[in-house]
């Protein structure tokens, strides 16, 4: 039974009292792990193409949107988000052939447009406008790759947020199409070999739903221009070399084909083929998955490789392909105390992005590993870019921080001087805000860094609405960055806190591994300790604390709220991995086993996973925080069944006045498929959070 709410409820408590959730049918589905039977009554929700699932989605959305529509200031939040987003945003330019290319959004365009200009000071013209790819603006430009001479390009089309792609090849002079559209590409780039063809990756179309069925064997193909896709040659992968992820790339001089292959998100094999040799074959450089290896560039037959082999914080080595064995590798840039992140090249220089307590440090080296300088950055924050061609004299990079909108700089490689290239005009006065970094103590005594951003002059009275956001997994580092949507939260007196949990890459591979498999609880303990710190220091209190995270961060929120439901008022788990016993059964989920382990690994691993698995952690008759689960019907990274089962189980077990809602977006994926959808979900999350806290944002009071 669905009760539509009145549009003007006087309080969240009254509104929730009128709230009745759809009845979710239960089945007798049971799995057995090491003699332990585990009921899975909502297994039927995993069938994303079933009529019953569609009806369940529709009925849940009706309840959710009836509740959200009744929040008095929801529309004002959306309007303000549209106002702050309505400014011109451009990316750093990159040169291909005779043109400089860059992306630009004039403000509220659903998709950014790819422009080009002849010369850095030339007149811009539209090259590709993905806003015309579909009528509803949910098809996006998923990447573009140019031939070395810039005369041809292959671009990828992403539809409805799915990870599947189409590829279209065009002449850049007039954008006429070459050959047929390639279909069913996934987790791929495009790597050109001369002007004759290119390499790409894909899976066989799965049996059943392409949005949820397991994808197992990644394959690398070579496509010859104007040839039908069915004649493309598989050069790696398939059942003979079963890898879940495999990608091909070429060195800039196009002499070497580089293949990286892995069975999970950490550790990869490395293969190299000398394309200059007509009889050349793939040579195994690394034949195991114990470490991460990335080819940076080559200098003749000498490969320059980033690796964490015997170096948890990573280092740069040189490898002679005449003797590619690991024991012949030579360190040219040794490991340091700072974790090495991204490595790029331009003008025959190596640029390394290190992290110092989760902030960027850029160092410039020559190809022998000699340090030339540390790049002077505008402030403490995050810098990205520094990639270009071997003949470049300058390179562009973007700098950002929590109160520093993404700004582009032109860097002179010879002198090391940075000059401003493009600064956005945002409706945000950074001088009104401050960010500090604190180090708090987690449960086992580990010191964890956390950034806290808020208006200057904040009163530490325990009553400030606070958004605690984190990720904690897959060696991914959360560094300072500017968020346009966050303006609305901050300018209305909100506090934003971002801790760097174990499981991430902020302090190298040791930090990552300390938050994986049987150490995963460390991540949740770190997050709980962050919340406790914010409460202890009176930034906020339980009634004004919201926790937020997406994907692996959605798991983080789900685990934290089920372990400590008393700690926060609001929980916002987005596209989360919620069923830890079955995550490896869907799409590419099996590749996450390095971080999580699987229920089939051992009895000990099964019991560990089951204990924190959010779907399995609910306790009947427990009061959980106000919860808005968000997911999307085209999410084929973390399938929406995770969120469906989580919401159904929570609605079954929860008692009390806090609402438990699930918002299911259509024609969207693991992230919003266009800007308008992103604004809508942000507005709903902010409105739900403030309303659940009993807080009216100051901007609403001013308009009354």
ZAMARGU-4260 file (C-alpha; in steps of 0.2 Angstrom, whole numbers, plus 5000, padded with zeros to 4 digits):
<rodrens>
0) 5000/5000/5000 | 5006/5017/4995 | 5001/5033/5004 | 5004/5049/4995 | 5010/5062/5007
5) 5002/5080/5008 | 5013/5093/5001 | 5014/5103/5017 | 5019/5093/5032 | 5023/5103/5047
10) 5038/5092/5052 | 5048/5077/5047 | 5041/5067/5061 | 5023/5070/5055 | 5028/5066/5038
15) 5036/5050/5042 | 5021/5045/5052 | 5011/5045/5036 | 5024/5036/5027 | 5020/5018/5022
20) 5033/5008/5012 | 5028/4996/4998 | 5026/4978/5003 | 5042/4968/4996 | 5038/4950/4993
25) 5050/4937/5001 | 5055/4921/4994 | 5063/4905/5002 | 5080/4907/4993 | 5095/4901/5003
30) 5113/4899/5000 | 5125/4888/5009 | 5143/4893/5013 | 5154/4880/5023 | 5138/4872/5031
35) 5130/4889/5035 | 5114/4892/5028 | 5111/4911/5023 | 5093/4916/5018 | 5092/4928/5004
40) 5073/4932/5003 | 5075/4947/4991 | 5085/4938/4978 | 5072/4941/4965 | 5076/4959/4965
45) 5093/4954/4957 | 5083/4951/4941 | 5083/4968/4933 | 5073/4964/4918 | 5058/4956/4928
50) 5041/4964/4928 | 5040/4962/4947 | 5057/4971/4949 | 5051/4985/4938 | 5035/4987/4948
55) 5044/4987/4964 | 5056/5001/4958 | 5041/5011/4952 | 5032/5009/4969 | 5047/5014/4979
60) 5050/5029/4968 | 5032/5035/4971 | 5035/5034/4990 | 5052/5042/4989 | 5047/5057/4977
65) 5031/5060/4987 | 5041/5062/5002 | 5054/5073/4994 | 5041/5084/4985 | 5034/5088/5002
70) 5050/5096/5008 | 5046/5115/5008 | 5063/5121/5002 | 5068/5107/4990 | 5064/5118/4975
75) 5074/5132/4982 | 5089/5121/4984 | 5088/5115/4966 | 5086/5133/4960 | 5102/5138/4970
80) 5112/5123/4963 | 5107/5129/4945 | 5113/5146/4949 | 5130/5141/4956 | 5133/5129/4941
85) 5128/5142/4928 | 5146/5147/4924 | 5158/5143/4910 | 5169/5128/4914 | 5184/5123/4903
90) 5197/5110/4904 | 5216/5111/4900 | 5220/5111/4881 | 5229/5097/4873 | 5237/5097/4856
95) 5233/5085/4842 | 5240/5088/4825 | 5238/5106/4820 | 5224/5109/4834 | 5222/5112/4852
100) 5207/5103/4859 | 5198/5107/4875 | 5181/5103/4883 | 5169/5118/4888 | 5152/5119/4897
105) 5143/5135/4895 | 5135/5132/4912 | 5120/5121/4912 | 5123/5110/4897 | 5120/5092/4901
110) 5136/5087/4892 | 5152/5097/4890 | 5156/5101/4872 | 5173/5096/4864 | 5180/5112/4855
115) 5196/5115/4845 | 5206/5129/4839 | 5221/5132/4827 | 5235/5138/4838 | 5233/5142/4857
120) 5226/5159/4853 | 5215/5153/4838 | 5196/5155/4836 | 5187/5140/4845 | 5175/5129/4835
125) 5164/5115/4840 | 5172/5098/4836 | 5160/5086/4845 | 5144/5091/4854 | 5137/5076/4864
130) 5122/5085/4868 | 5115/5080/4851 | 5119/5061/4854 | 5102/5059/4862 | 5086/5069/4864
135) 5086/5068/4883 | 5104/5072/4885 | 5109/5055/4893 | 5121/5050/4880 | 5139/5056/4883
140) 5156/5057/4875 | 5165/5043/4884 | 5183/5047/4877 | 5192/5052/4861 | 5208/5046/4854
145) 5218/5054/4839 | 5230/5047/4827 | 5248/5054/4829 | 5246/5066/4815 | 5229/5072/4821
150) 5220/5068/4804 | 5208/5055/4812 | 5199/5052/4828 | 5190/5038/4836 | 5177/5043/4849
155) 5167/5033/4862 | 5148/5035/4865 | 5141/5031/4882 | 5122/5028/4883 | 5112/5030/4899
160) 5127/5029/4910 | 5131/5011/4906 | 5149/5005/4905 | 5146/4998/4887 | 5152/5009/4873
165) 5151/5012/4855 | 5165/5018/4844 | 5164/5030/4829 | 5179/5034/4818 | 5180/5051/4809
170) 5192/5062/4798 | 5196/5077/4809 | 5196/5089/4794 | 5177/5087/4790 | 5171/5075/4803
175) 5165/5062/4790 | 5163/5045/4796 | 5176/5031/4792 | 5168/5013/4792 | 5155/5007/4803
180) 5151/5010/4821 | 5159/4998/4833 | 5148/4991/4846 | 5149/4982/4863 | 5166/4989/4869
185) 5169/4990/4888 | 5182/4996/4900 | 5193/5002/4885 | 5203/5016/4877 | 5207/5018/4859
190) 5226/5015/4854 | 5230/5020/4836 | 5243/5011/4827 | 5248/5023/4813 | 5233/5028/4802
195) 5228/5010/4798 | 5219/5004/4813 | 5218/5003/4832 | 5217/4992/4848 | 5202/4991/4859
200) 5195/4980/4873 | 5179/4972/4876 | 5169/4957/4883 | 5158/4945/4874 | 5140/4950/4876
205) 5134/4941/4892 | 5120/4929/4893 | 5105/4937/4901 | 5104/4956/4905 | 5119/4966/4899
210) 5117/4977/4914 | 5119/4964/4927 | 5126/4947/4920 | 5144/4943/4924 | 5157/4948/4912
215) 5172/4936/4913 | 5185/4936/4899 | 5191/4953/4893 | 5198/4953/4876 | 5210/4965/4866
220) 5206/4967/4847 | 5214/4975/4833 | 5202/4984/4821 | 5208/4988/4804 | 5200/5004/4797
225) 5185/5001/4785 | 5184/4982/4789 | 5169/4975/4797 | 5170/4973/4816 | 5167/4954/4815
230) 5184/4953/4806 | 5193/4961/4820 | 5208/4951/4826 | 5209/4946/4845 | 5227/4948/4850
235) 5225/4944/4869 | 5213/4937/4881 | 5198/4925/4880 | 5198/4908/4888 | 5216/4904/4884
240) 5222/4919/4894 | 5207/4923/4905 | 5209/4940/4912 | 5195/4951/4919 | 5204/4967/4914
245) 5216/4969/4899 | 5221/4985/4890 | 5232/4990/4876 | 5243/5005/4873 | 5257/5011/4862
250) 5272/5021/4867 | 5272/5038/4859 | 5284/5033/4845 | 5272/5019/4841 | 5286/5006/4842
255) 5280/4996/4856 | 5263/4988/4860 | 5260/4988/4879 | 5248/4976/4886 | 5243/4976/4904
260) 5232/4962/4911 | 5225/4958/4928 | 5212/4948/4937 | 5208/4961/4950 | 5209/4980/4953
265) 5227/4978/4960 | 5242/4969/4952 | 5245/4967/4934 | 5255/4957/4921 | 5265/4966/4908
270) 5268/4962/4890 | 5277/4971/4877 | 5279/4968/4858 | 5291/4977/4846 | 5280/4983/4832
275) 5296/4988/4822 | 5301/4969/4821 | 5289/4961/4808 | 5292/4944/4817 | 5290/4952/4834
280) 5279/4943/4847 | 5273/4948/4864 | 5287/4947/4877 | 5282/4944/4895 | 5290/4957/4906
285) 5280/4953/4922 | 5271/4936/4922 | 5261/4938/4939 | 5249/4949/4948 | 5259/4953/4964
290) 5262/4971/4960 | 5257/4986/4949 | 5267/4991/4934 | 5264/5005/4922 | 5275/5009/4907
295) 5278/5028/4907 | 5288/5029/4891 | 5302/5022/4881 | 5319/5028/4876 | 5324/5016/4862
300) 5323/4999/4868 | 5324/5005/4886 | 5307/5006/4895 | 5303/5017/4909 | 5291/5009/4921
305) 5282/5014/4937 | 5281/5000/4949 | 5278/4995/4967 | 5288/4980/4966 | 5299/4980/4982
310) 5293/4998/4984 | 5275/5000/4993 | 5276/5019/4989 | 5281/5015/4971 | 5297/5020/4961
315) 5303/5022/4943 | 5314/5009/4935 | 5322/5006/4918 | 5320/4990/4909 | 5331/4984/4894
320) 5320/4974/4883 | 5335/4963/4878 | 5335/4957/4896 | 5317/4961/4903 | 5319/4950/4918
325) 5314/4958/4935 | 5332/4955/4942 | 5339/4965/4928 | 5328/4981/4932 | 5337/4996/4938
330) 5330/5010/4949 | 5332/5027/4942 | 5319/5036/4954 | 5319/5027/4970 | 5305/5026/4982
335) 5302/5040/4994 | 5292/5043/5010 | 5278/5051/5000 | 5267/5039/4990 | 5269/5041/4971
340) 5253/5043/4962 | 5251/5048/4944 | 5267/5049/4932 | 5266/5058/4916 | 5278/5064/4902
345) 5280/5080/4891 | 5295/5088/4883 | 5306/5072/4887 | 5303/5076/4906 | 5295/5065/4919
350) 5282/5073/4930 | 5278/5063/4946 | 5263/5067/4957 | 5267/5063/4975 | 5256/5064/4990
355) 5261/5073/5006 | 5247/5070/5019 | 5235/5069/5005 | 5240/5085/4995 | 5249/5086/4979
360) 5268/5087/4977 | 5274/5088/4959 | 5293/5084/4955 | 5301/5086/4937 | 5314/5073/4932
365) 5324/5070/4916 | 5324/5053/4908 | 5339/5047/4918 | 5330/5050/4934 | 5339/5066/4939
370) 5328/5078/4949 | 5327/5095/4940 | 5315/5104/4952 | 5299/5103/4963 | 5285/5112/4954
375) 5279/5128/4963 | 5260/5126/4965 | 5248/5140/4970 | 5243/5132/4987 | 5240/5116/4996
380) 5228/5106/4986 | 5228/5094/4970 | 5236/5097/4954 | 5233/5086/4938 | 5239/5086/4920
385) 5257/5089/4915 | 5255/5077/4901 | 5260/5081/4883 | 5270/5076/4868 | 5289/5073/4868
390) 5292/5089/4858 | 5282/5101/4869 | 5290/5116/4877 | 5276/5119/4889 | 5262/5109/4897
395) 5245/5113/4905 | 5239/5108/4922 | 5224/5111/4933 | 5225/5115/4951 | 5211/5114/4964
400) 5207/5113/4982 | 5191/5114/4993 | 5189/5133/4992 | 5200/5135/4976 | 5189/5132/4960
405) 5198/5122/4946 | 5210/5134/4938 | 5222/5130/4923 | 5240/5135/4922 | 5252/5135/4908
410) 5269/5128/4914 | 5285/5132/4905 | 5296/5116/4906 | 5313/5124/4904 | 5311/5138/4917
415) 5298/5129/4928 | 5287/5145/4928 | 5268/5143/4929 | 5257/5157/4922 | 5238/5158/4924
420) 5229/5152/4908 | 5210/5151/4913 | 5201/5155/4929 | 5183/5151/4931 | 5170/5165/4937
425) 5161/5156/4951 | 5148/5163/4962 | 5159/5159/4977 | 5170/5170/4988 | 5184/5159/4994
430) 5190/5172/5007 | 5174/5168/5017 | 5179/5150/5020 | 5193/5140/5028 | 5200/5123/5028
435) 5211/5114/5041 | 5219/5097/5041 | 5218/5087/5058 | 5225/5070/5063 | 5214/5060/5074
440) 5216/5043/5082 | 5207/5028/5076 | 5202/5013/5086 | 5219/5004/5085 | 5229/5020/5088
445) 5232/5024/5069 | 5233/5042/5065 | 5221/5047/5052 | 5221/5064/5042 | 5205/5073/5039
450) 5201/5089/5030 | 5188/5100/5037 | 5180/5115/5028 | 5168/5128/5034 | 5164/5147/5035
455) 5176/5157/5044 | 5170/5161/5062 | 5161/5145/5064 | 5154/5143/5082 | 5159/5126/5089
460) 5143/5123/5098 | 5139/5105/5092 | 5124/5111/5081 | 5132/5113/5064 | 5125/5102/5050
465) 5140/5092/5045 | 5143/5081/5029 | 5156/5067/5033 | 5162/5060/5016 | 5174/5046/5013
470) 5179/5032/5002 | 5193/5020/5009 | 5197/5007/4996 | 5205/5001/4980 | 5220/5012/4982
475) 5211/5027/4978 | 5216/5044/4986 | 5204/5057/4991 | 5213/5074/4989 | 5207/5092/4991
480) 5196/5097/4976 | 5182/5110/4973 | 5164/5105/4971 | 5152/5116/4964 | 5137/5108/4972
485) 5146/5109/4989 | 5145/5128/4988 | 5126/5127/4993 | 5131/5116/5008 | 5145/5128/5014
490) 5136/5144/5011 | 5122/5139/5022 | 5133/5135/5037 | 5137/5117/5033 | 5153/5109/5038
495) 5161/5097/5026 | 5174/5084/5032 | 5184/5072/5022 | 5195/5059/5031 | 5208/5049/5022
500) 5204/5031/5027 | 5214/5016/5026 | 5211/5006/5010 | 5215/5022/5000 | 5232/5026/4992
505) 5236/5042/5001 | 5251/5033/5010 | 5255/5020/4997 | 5252/5001/4996 | 5254/4997/5014
510) 5240/5010/5018 | 5229/5002/5005 | 5232/4984/5011 | 5228/4989/5029 | 5210/4992/5023
515) 5208/4976/5013 | 5201/4958/5015 | 5202/4953/5034 | 5208/4971/5038 | 5192/4979/5030
520) 5185/4983/5047 | 5199/4996/5049 | 5191/5007/5036 | 5174/5007/5046 | 5183/5010/5062
525) 5193/5025/5054 | 5176/5032/5048 | 5168/5030/5065 | 5182/5038/5073 | 5181/5053/5062
530) 5163/5055/5067 | 5167/5054/5085 | 5181/5067/5083 | 5169/5079/5075 | 5157/5077/5089
535) 5170/5078/5103 | 5177/5094/5095 | 5159/5101/5094 | 5159/5104/5076 | 5143/5094/5076
540) 5133/5081/5086 | 5123/5066/5082 | 5107/5075/5077 | 5117/5086/5065 | 5129/5073/5057
545) 5126/5065/5040 | 5138/5052/5032 | 5140/5050/5013 | 5149/5039/5001 | 5147/5031/4984
550) 5151/5014/4977 | 5164/5007/4989 | 5160/5023/4999 | 5142/5017/4999 | 5148/5001/5007
555) 5157/5011/5020 | 5141/5021/5024 | 5131/5005/5024 | 5143/4996/5036 | 5145/5011/5047
560) 5126/5015/5049 | 5122/4996/5053 | 5137/4995/5066 | 5134/5012/5074 | 5116/5018/5070
565) 5117/5029/5085 | 5131/5040/5078 | 5123/5050/5065 | 5106/5057/5060 | 5107/5055/5041
570) 5115/5042/5030 | 5117/5044/5011 | 5123/5028/5003 | 5125/5030/4984 | 5127/5015/4972
575) 5134/5005/4986 | 5141/4987/4986 | 5129/4981/4999 | 5129/4962/4997 | 5146/4956/5001
580) 5142/4938/4999 | 5136/4940/4981 | 5145/4955/4974 | 5156/4944/4963 | 5142/4937/4954
585) 5138/4952/4944 | 5146/4961/4929 | 5164/4964/4933 | 5162/4962/4952 | 5174/4947/4953
590) 5188/4959/4950 | 5186/4967/4967 | 5191/4952/4976 | 5208/4958/4980 | 5201/4972/4991
595) 5186/4962/4998 | 5190/4943/4997 | 5175/4932/4993 | 5163/4921/5003 | 5170/4906/4993
600) 5188/4909/4998 | 5187/4901/5016 | 5176/4899/5030 | 5185/4913/5040 | 5183/4925/5025
605) 5165/4921/5023 | 5161/4924/5041 | 5171/4940/5041 | 5161/4947/5026 | 5145/4941/5032
610) 5148/4951/5049 | 5149/4968/5040 | 5140/4965/5024 | 5126/4979/5025 | 5112/4968/5018
615) 5116/4955/5032 | 5120/4967/5046 | 5102/4974/5050 | 5095/4969/5067 | 5076/4968/5069
620) 5068/4982/5079 | 5082/4994/5078 | 5081/5012/5075 | 5092/5017/5060 | 5096/5035/5054
625) 5086/5044/5041 | 5092/5036/5025 | 5091/5040/5007 | 5098/5027/4996 | 5102/5032/4978
630) 5106/5021/4963 | 5102/5020/4945 | 5094/5007/4933 | 5109/5008/4921 | 5122/5006/4934
635) 5132/4990/4927 | 5147/4994/4938 | 5138/4991/4955 | 5122/4984/4950 | 5106/4992/4958
640) 5101/4975/4966 | 5113/4979/4980 | 5104/4995/4984 | 5087/4986/4981 | 5090/4972/4993
645) 5098/4984/5006 | 5083/4996/5006 | 5070/4981/5007 | 5080/4973/5021 | 5081/4990/5030
650) 5063/4994/5028 | 5059/4977/5035 | 5070/4979/5051 | 5069/4998/5055 | 5058/5005/5068
655) 5055/5023/5073 | 5052/5040/5065 | 5067/5041/5053 | 5062/5038/5035 | 5070/5024/5025
660) 5069/5029/5006 | 5077/5023/4990 | 5079/5035/4975 | 5081/5025/4959 | 5086/5036/4944
665) 5082/5030/4926 | 5094/5031/4911 | 5108/5034/4923 | 5123/5024/4928 | 5137/5023/4942
670) 5137/5042/4941 | 5124/5054/4934 | 5122/5053/4915 | 5120/5072/4913 | 5121/5088/4923
675) 5102/5090/4926 | 5101/5073/4934 | 5116/5077/4945 | 5108/5093/4951 | 5092/5085/4955
680) 5100/5071/4965 | 5111/5083/4974 | 5096/5094/4978 | 5087/5079/4985 | 5101/5074/4996
685) 5104/5091/5003 | 5085/5094/5006 | 5083/5077/5014 | 5098/5080/5025 | 5093/5097/5031
690) 5074/5092/5033 | 5079/5076/5043 | 5090/5086/5055 | 5075/5099/5057 | 5086/5113/5050
695) 5079/5126/5038 | 5094/5132/5027 | 5098/5151/5030 | 5095/5155/5012 | 5077/5149/5014
700) 5074/5160/5030 | 5081/5175/5020 | 5068/5173/5007 | 5053/5171/5019
</rodrens>
